[in-house]
Amino acid sequence: MQLTPHFSIPAPRLAELTTWLDRQTTTERVVNAVIAAGFTLHDAHQMDEYTIDLVVELDDGLVLVYDTT
């Protein structure tokens, strides 16, 4: 999973997020990680038969948008 920040994120937080995201290689793993961490899955959009976009809000208010398969 590649993290592409669209604004400045402090280096320690970026490193933490990158480590957390590295384990999320499928849609199922993303959803399981979000649930385990207690974060909020705000939305899921089925884009086509292979792609689902997920919108996740983290505990610090940061929002991640996933383009998953």
Backbone atoms as SQL, in Angstrom:
CREATE TABLE atoms (id INTEGER PRIMARY KEY, chain TEXT, resi INTEGER, resn TEXT, atom TEXT, x REAL, y REAL, z REAL);
INSERT INTO atoms VALUES
  (1, 'A', 1, 'MET', 'N', 0.858, -1.160, 0.000),
  (2, 'A', 1, 'MET', 'CA', 0.000, 0.000, 0.000),
  (3, 'A', 1, 'MET', 'C', 0.903, 1.222, 0.000),
  (4, 'A', 2, 'GLN', 'N', 0.608, 2.190, -0.847),
  (5, 'A', 2, 'GLN', 'CA', 1.409, 3.401, -0.931),
  (6, 'A', 2, 'GLN', 'C', 0.667, 4.558, -0.283),
  (7, 'A', 3, 'LEU', 'N', 1.355, 5.285, 0.556),
  (8, 'A', 3, 'LEU', 'CA', 0.801, 6.452, 1.231),
  (9, 'A', 3, 'LEU', 'C', 1.222, 7.700, 0.462),
  (10, 'A', 4, 'THR', 'N', 0.246, 8.483, 0.017),
  (11, 'A', 4, 'THR', 'CA', 0.512, 9.719, -0.707),
  (12, 'A', 4, 'THR', 'C', -0.124, 10.881, 0.051),
  (13, 'A', 5, 'PRO', 'N', 0.630, 11.548, 0.939),
  (14, 'A', 5, 'PRO', 'CA', 0.071, 12.664, 1.706),
  (15, 'A', 5, 'PRO', 'C', -0.219, 13.855, 0.786),
  (16, 'A', 6, 'HIS', 'N', -1.343, 14.517, 1.049),
  (17, 'A', 6, 'HIS', 'CA', -1.695, 15.704, 0.281),
  (18, 'A', 6, 'HIS', 'C', -1.525, 16.968, 1.113),
  (19, 'A', 7, 'PHE', 'N', -0.874, 16.831, 2.255),
  (20, 'A', 7, 'PHE', 'CA', -0.495, 17.959, 3.105),
  (21, 'A', 7, 'PHE', 'C', 0.603, 17.470, 4.026),
  (22, 'A', 8, 'SER', 'N', 1.169, 18.356, 4.812),
  (23, 'A', 8, 'SER', 'CA', 2.295, 18.028, 5.671),
  (24, 'A', 8, 'SER', 'C', 1.864, 17.158, 6.860),
  (25, 'A', 9, 'ILE', 'N', 2.536, 16.048, 7.028),
  (26, 'A', 9, 'ILE', 'CA', 2.332, 15.152, 8.175),
  (27, 'A', 9, 'ILE', 'C', 3.682, 15.041, 8.885),
  (28, 'A', 10, 'PRO', 'N', 3.731, 15.260, 10.196),
  (29, 'A', 10, 'PRO', 'CA', 5.006, 15.150, 10.914),
  (30, 'A', 10, 'PRO', 'C', 5.671, 13.789, 10.648),
  (31, 'A', 11, 'ALA', 'N', 6.981, 13.804, 10.515),
  (32, 'A', 11, 'ALA', 'CA', 7.747, 12.602, 10.155),
  (33, 'A', 11, 'ALA', 'C', 7.449, 11.396, 11.051),
  (34, 'A', 12, 'PRO', 'N', 7.363, 11.549, 12.382),
  (35, 'A', 12, 'PRO', 'CA', 7.072, 10.377, 13.215),
  (36, 'A', 12, 'PRO', 'C', 5.688, 9.777, 12.915),
  (37, 'A', 13, 'ARG', 'N', 4.692, 10.632, 12.695),
  (38, 'A', 13, 'ARG', 'CA', 3.342, 10.152, 12.387),
  (39, 'A', 13, 'ARG', 'C', 3.312, 9.495, 11.012),
  (40, 'A', 14, 'LEU', 'N', 4.028, 10.058, 10.047),
  (41, 'A', 14, 'LEU', 'CA', 4.106, 9.483, 8.711),
  (42, 'A', 14, 'LEU', 'C', 4.757, 8.103, 8.759),
  (43, 'A', 15, 'ALA', 'N', 5.809, 7.946, 9.542),
  (44, 'A', 15, 'ALA', 'CA', 6.476, 6.654, 9.692),
  (45, 'A', 15, 'ALA', 'C', 5.537, 5.639, 10.335),
  (46, 'A', 16, 'GLU', 'N', 4.798, 6.069, 11.359),
  (47, 'A', 16, 'GLU', 'CA', 3.834, 5.190, 12.034),
  (48, 'A', 16, 'GLU', 'C', 2.744, 4.725, 11.063),
  (49, 'A', 17, 'LEU', 'N', 2.213, 5.662, 10.290),
  (50, 'A', 17, 'LEU', 'CA', 1.172, 5.311, 9.320),
  (51, 'A', 17, 'LEU', 'C', 1.705, 4.376, 8.238),
  (52, 'A', 18, 'THR', 'N', 2.909, 4.648, 7.768),
  (53, 'A', 18, 'THR', 'CA', 3.511, 3.806, 6.727),
  (54, 'A', 18, 'THR', 'C', 3.675, 2.377, 7.219),
  (55, 'A', 19, 'THR', 'N', 4.137, 2.200, 8.445),
  (56, 'A', 19, 'THR', 'CA', 4.286, 0.862, 9.028),
  (57, 'A', 19, 'THR', 'C', 2.934, 0.172, 9.142),
  (58, 'A', 20, 'TRP', 'N', 1.924, 0.902, 9.602),
  (59, 'A', 20, 'TRP', 'CA', 0.578, 0.341, 9.747),
  (60, 'A', 20, 'TRP', 'C', 0.012, -0.046, 8.385),
  (61, 'A', 21, 'LEU', 'N', 0.204, 0.806, 7.380),
  (62, 'A', 21, 'LEU', 'CA', -0.341, 0.559, 6.045),
  (63, 'A', 21, 'LEU', 'C', 0.364, -0.575, 5.310),
  (64, 'A', 22, 'ASP', 'N', 1.633, -0.791, 5.588),
  (65, 'A', 22, 'ASP', 'CA', 2.398, -1.835, 4.894),
  (66, 'A', 22, 'ASP', 'C', 1.779, -3.223, 5.050),
  (67, 'A', 23, 'ARG', 'N', 1.046, -3.445, 6.138),
  (68, 'A', 23, 'ARG', 'CA', 0.439, -4.754, 6.380),
  (69, 'A', 23, 'ARG', 'C', -0.924, -4.885, 5.694),
  (70, 'A', 24, 'GLN', 'N', -1.406, -3.813, 5.118),
  (71, 'A', 24, 'GLN', 'CA', -2.746, -3.806, 4.523),
  (72, 'A', 24, 'GLN', 'C', -2.643, -4.001, 3.011),
  (73, 'A', 25, 'THR', 'N', -2.601, -5.233, 2.589),
  (74, 'A', 25, 'THR', 'CA', -2.371, -5.535, 1.177),
  (75, 'A', 25, 'THR', 'C', -3.643, -5.911, 0.419),
  (76, 'A', 26, 'THR', 'N', -4.757, -6.050, 1.122),
  (77, 'A', 26, 'THR', 'CA', -6.034, -6.370, 0.472),
  (78, 'A', 26, 'THR', 'C', -7.147, -5.569, 1.153),
  (79, 'A', 27, 'THR', 'N', -8.287, -5.505, 0.503),
  (80, 'A', 27, 'THR', 'CA', -9.436, -4.825, 1.097),
  (81, 'A', 27, 'THR', 'C', -9.796, -5.448, 2.439),
  (82, 'A', 28, 'GLU', 'N', -9.778, -6.758, 2.517),
  (83, 'A', 28, 'GLU', 'CA', -10.108, -7.456, 3.764),
  (84, 'A', 28, 'GLU', 'C', -9.150, -7.056, 4.885),
  (85, 'A', 29, 'ARG', 'N', -7.863, -6.980, 4.579),
  (86, 'A', 29, 'ARG', 'CA', -6.877, -6.596, 5.600),
  (87, 'A', 29, 'ARG', 'C', -7.052, -5.145, 6.037),
  (88, 'A', 30, 'VAL', 'N', -7.426, -4.274, 5.099),
  (89, 'A', 30, 'VAL', 'CA', -7.696, -2.876, 5.461),
  (90, 'A', 30, 'VAL', 'C', -8.857, -2.817, 6.445),
  (91, 'A', 31, 'VAL', 'N', -9.964, -3.469, 6.110),
  (92, 'A', 31, 'VAL', 'CA', -11.152, -3.443, 6.975),
  (93, 'A', 31, 'VAL', 'C', -10.830, -4.045, 8.339),
  (94, 'A', 32, 'ASN', 'N', -10.130, -5.162, 8.369),
  (95, 'A', 32, 'ASN', 'CA', -9.772, -5.788, 9.648),
  (96, 'A', 32, 'ASN', 'C', -8.874, -4.877, 10.483),
  (97, 'A', 33, 'ALA', 'N', -7.920, -4.201, 9.850),
  (98, 'A', 33, 'ALA', 'CA', -7.021, -3.294, 10.573),
  (99, 'A', 33, 'ALA', 'C', -7.783, -2.092, 11.130),
  (100, 'A', 34, 'VAL', 'N', -8.720, -1.576, 10.353),
  (101, 'A', 34, 'VAL', 'CA', -9.528, -0.432, 10.799),
  (102, 'A', 34, 'VAL', 'C', -10.372, -0.827, 12.007),
  (103, 'A', 35, 'ILE', 'N', -11.008, -1.978, 11.942),
  (104, 'A', 35, 'ILE', 'CA', -11.828, -2.458, 13.060),
  (105, 'A', 35, 'ILE', 'C', -10.964, -2.699, 14.293),
  (106, 'A', 36, 'ALA', 'N', -9.831, -3.372, 14.110),
  (107, 'A', 36, 'ALA', 'CA', -8.950, -3.689, 15.240),
  (108, 'A', 36, 'ALA', 'C', -8.423, -2.424, 15.923),
  (109, 'A', 37, 'ALA', 'N', -8.183, -1.385, 15.131),
  (110, 'A', 37, 'ALA', 'CA', -7.647, -0.143, 15.686),
  (111, 'A', 37, 'ALA', 'C', -8.749, 0.753, 16.274),
  (112, 'A', 38, 'GLY', 'N', -9.996, 0.415, 16.017),
  (113, 'A', 38, 'GLY', 'CA', -11.102, 1.218, 16.536),
  (114, 'A', 38, 'GLY', 'C', -11.358, 2.487, 15.742),
  (115, 'A', 39, 'PHE', 'N', -10.879, 2.528, 14.501),
  (116, 'A', 39, 'PHE', 'CA', -11.103, 3.681, 13.648),
  (117, 'A', 39, 'PHE', 'C', -12.479, 3.584, 12.993),
  (118, 'A', 40, 'THR', 'N', -12.887, 4.654, 12.326),
  (119, 'A', 40, 'THR', 'CA', -14.209, 4.707, 11.715),
  (120, 'A', 40, 'THR', 'C', -14.109, 4.534, 10.209),
  (121, 'A', 41, 'LEU', 'N', -14.797, 3.528, 9.684),
  (122, 'A', 41, 'LEU', 'CA', -14.929, 3.347, 8.241),
  (123, 'A', 41, 'LEU', 'C', -16.150, 4.161, 7.819),
  (124, 'A', 42, 'HIS', 'N', -15.903, 5.332, 7.219),
  (125, 'A', 42, 'HIS', 'CA', -16.990, 6.255, 6.887),
  (126, 'A', 42, 'HIS', 'C', -17.744, 5.855, 5.644),
  (127, 'A', 43, 'ASP', 'N', -17.046, 5.321, 4.659),
  (128, 'A', 43, 'ASP', 'CA', -17.713, 5.058, 3.397),
  (129, 'A', 43, 'ASP', 'C', -16.954, 3.997, 2.616),
  (130, 'A', 44, 'ALA', 'N', -17.701, 3.279, 1.800),
  (131, 'A', 44, 'ALA', 'CA', -17.132, 2.308, 0.876),
  (132, 'A', 44, 'ALA', 'C', -17.896, 2.425, -0.440),
  (133, 'A', 45, 'HIS', 'N', -17.157, 2.616, -1.530),
  (134, 'A', 45, 'HIS', 'CA', -17.761, 2.742, -2.854),
  (135, 'A', 45, 'HIS', 'C', -17.248, 1.630, -3.746),
  (136, 'A', 46, 'GLN', 'N', -18.151, 0.837, -4.285),
  (137, 'A', 46, 'GLN', 'CA', -17.783, -0.186, -5.265),
  (138, 'A', 46, 'GLN', 'C', -17.601, 0.526, -6.597),
  (139, 'A', 47, 'MET', 'N', -16.362, 0.601, -7.077),
  (140, 'A', 47, 'MET', 'CA', -16.077, 1.332, -8.314),
  (141, 'A', 47, 'MET', 'C', -16.316, 0.461, -9.547),
  (142, 'A', 48, 'ASP', 'N', -15.933, -0.793, -9.471),
  (143, 'A', 48, 'ASP', 'CA', -16.179, -1.777, -10.531),
  (144, 'A', 48, 'ASP', 'C', -16.070, -3.144, -9.884),
  (145, 'A', 49, 'GLU', 'N', -15.985, -4.192, -10.670),
  (146, 'A', 49, 'GLU', 'CA', -15.968, -5.527, -10.074),
  (147, 'A', 49, 'GLU', 'C', -14.685, -5.844, -9.308),
  (148, 'A', 50, 'TYR', 'N', -13.657, -5.003, -9.450),
  (149, 'A', 50, 'TYR', 'CA', -12.373, -5.259, -8.800),
  (150, 'A', 50, 'TYR', 'C', -11.962, -4.218, -7.762),
  (151, 'A', 51, 'THR', 'N', -12.538, -3.042, -7.806),
  (152, 'A', 51, 'THR', 'CA', -12.033, -1.924, -7.013),
  (153, 'A', 51, 'THR', 'C', -13.086, -1.388, -6.046),
  (154, 'A', 52, 'ILE', 'N', -12.661, -1.180, -4.803),
  (155, 'A', 52, 'ILE', 'CA', -13.507, -0.563, -3.779),
  (156, 'A', 52, 'ILE', 'C', -12.708, 0.589, -3.166),
  (157, 'A', 53, 'ASP', 'N', -13.318, 1.761, -3.120),
  (158, 'A', 53, 'ASP', 'CA', -12.703, 2.895, -2.437),
  (159, 'A', 53, 'ASP', 'C', -13.232, 2.935, -1.011),
  (160, 'A', 54, 'LEU', 'N', -12.341, 3.098, -0.040),
  (161, 'A', 54, 'LEU', 'CA', -12.705, 3.162, 1.375),
  (162, 'A', 54, 'LEU', 'C', -12.261, 4.494, 1.949),
  (163, 'A', 55, 'VAL', 'N', -13.111, 5.096, 2.782),
  (164, 'A', 55, 'VAL', 'CA', -12.783, 6.343, 3.458),
  (165, 'A', 55, 'VAL', 'C', -12.755, 6.048, 4.954),
  (166, 'A', 56, 'VAL', 'N', -11.591, 6.268, 5.582),
  (167, 'A', 56, 'VAL', 'CA', -11.371, 5.918, 6.988),
  (168, 'A', 56, 'VAL', 'C', -10.907, 7.149, 7.755),
  (169, 'A', 57, 'GLU', 'N', -11.561, 7.411, 8.893),
  (170, 'A', 57, 'GLU', 'CA', -11.106, 8.493, 9.770),
  (171, 'A', 57, 'GLU', 'C', -10.341, 7.895, 10.942),
  (172, 'A', 58, 'LEU', 'N', -9.129, 8.385, 11.158),
  (173, 'A', 58, 'LEU', 'CA', -8.295, 7.915, 12.256),
  (174, 'A', 58, 'LEU', 'C', -8.628, 8.688, 13.522),
  (175, 'A', 59, 'ASP', 'N', -8.103, 8.241, 14.641),
  (176, 'A', 59, 'ASP', 'CA', -8.437, 8.851, 15.932),
  (177, 'A', 59, 'ASP', 'C', -7.976, 10.297, 16.077),
  (178, 'A', 60, 'ASP', 'N', -6.991, 10.707, 15.275),
  (179, 'A', 60, 'ASP', 'CA', -6.502, 12.089, 15.356),
  (180, 'A', 60, 'ASP', 'C', -7.160, 13.002, 14.324),
  (181, 'A', 61, 'GLY', 'N', -8.214, 12.497, 13.651),
  (182, 'A', 61, 'GLY', 'CA', -8.940, 13.292, 12.671),
  (183, 'A', 61, 'GLY', 'C', -8.402, 13.187, 11.260),
  (184, 'A', 62, 'LEU', 'N', -7.257, 12.547, 11.093),
  (185, 'A', 62, 'LEU', 'CA', -6.700, 12.336, 9.760),
  (186, 'A', 62, 'LEU', 'C', -7.618, 11.391, 8.991),
  (187, 'A', 63, 'VAL', 'N', -7.839, 11.677, 7.722),
  (188, 'A', 63, 'VAL', 'CA', -8.706, 10.838, 6.894),
  (189, 'A', 63, 'VAL', 'C', -7.849, 10.161, 5.832),
  (190, 'A', 64, 'LEU', 'N', -8.003, 8.835, 5.729),
  (191, 'A', 64, 'LEU', 'CA', -7.319, 8.059, 4.693),
  (192, 'A', 64, 'LEU', 'C', -8.353, 7.628, 3.663),
  (193, 'A', 65, 'VAL', 'N', -7.987, 7.745, 2.391),
  (194, 'A', 65, 'VAL', 'CA', -8.838, 7.270, 1.302),
  (195, 'A', 65, 'VAL', 'C', -8.064, 6.167, 0.598),
  (196, 'A', 66, 'TYR', 'N', -8.648, 4.983, 0.596),
  (197, 'A', 66, 'TYR', 'CA', -8.021, 3.812, 0.000),
  (198, 'A', 66, 'TYR', 'C', -8.634, 3.520, -1.363),
  (199, 'A', 67, 'ASP', 'N', -7.809, 3.143, -2.298),
  (200, 'A', 67, 'ASP', 'CA', -8.243, 2.597, -3.584),
  (201, 'A', 67, 'ASP', 'C', -7.804, 1.144, -3.550),
  (202, 'A', 68, 'THR', 'N', -8.728, 0.239, -3.172),
  (203, 'A', 68, 'THR', 'CA', -8.354, -1.147, -2.915),
  (204, 'A', 68, 'THR', 'C', -8.899, -2.101, -3.959),
  (205, 'A', 69, 'THR', 'N', -8.289, -3.269, -4.018),
  (206, 'A', 69, 'THR', 'CA', -8.771, -4.342, -4.903),
  (207, 'A', 69, 'THR', 'C', -8.885, -5.609, -4.115);
